[in-house]
Amino acid sequence: MNNRVKLLGSNLDPLTMGETIEKVEELIKSGIYNQHVVINASKVNLMQENEELADIINSCPLINADGQSVVWAGRFLGYEIPERVAGIDLFLKLVELCNEKGYRPYFFGAKQEVVEKVVDIFKSKYKNLQVAGYRNGYFKEEESYSIAEEIRRVNTDILFVAFSSPKKEFWISKYQEVMKVPFAMGVGGSFDVVAGITKRAPKWMQKSGLEWFYRFIQEPRRMAKRYIVGNYKFIKLVAKYKKIDVKKDREV
């Protein structure tokens, strides 16, 4: 597998989807708890502003390039990033893996009716799937410890947390010692997609790096700051790192 690189202030594992699945299995078999993260332009921007978030992400044993913008930025800066490993695609692949290998997934997040529908859909599709448990993402902070204990009690192998960023990164990091889940990953709005509440962009837009635009036109007011302002900040950050690299080359 390719070696980890440092890109725009974030560690990144330049892996294919197949290599990522292999790494996930290694982590599950390791017997220790592990947190997984995917990075996109928005998360890279958040890391510039939040040192605690950056520390959590950079300490994860597996970090994938979720956004096509990260893949392009990496290549522009001279790194060999083989492909995008989108969080939702990895999520779906891992549920399939659970069915094949007998790993026990736990689904945590979204509204109760949504997470129930997600579990029903997966159970209907995968007859051998052994669901460790599930619950909605609406709770008080004082309930977090008991939720984490419950996740451990039911022998969870893979935890899918459907919160927004950076809440999911902070929550998993804070309670992973209690949960002791071999592999925990944040999946954002993936439950809503599986349940049919929201739609993903067409395949051609995903491959063209325009999935963000599809989401923007669906919810322009809510997504304007994240994508219009956020993309501008990301481009400025990439240009800054490119300038630093050029300066280093000249000094050599």
Secondary structure by P-SEA (a helix, b strand, c coil): ccccccccccccccccaaaaaaaaaaaaaccbbbbbbbbcaaaaaaaaccaaaaaaaaaccccccccaaaaaaaaaacccccccccaaaaaaaaaaaaaacbbbbbbbbccaaaaaaaaaaaaaacccccccccccccccccaaaaaaaaaaaacccbbbbbcccaaaaaaaaaccccccccbbbbbcaaaaaaacccccccaaaaaacaaaaaaaaacccccccccaaaaaaaaaaaaaaaaaaaaaaaac
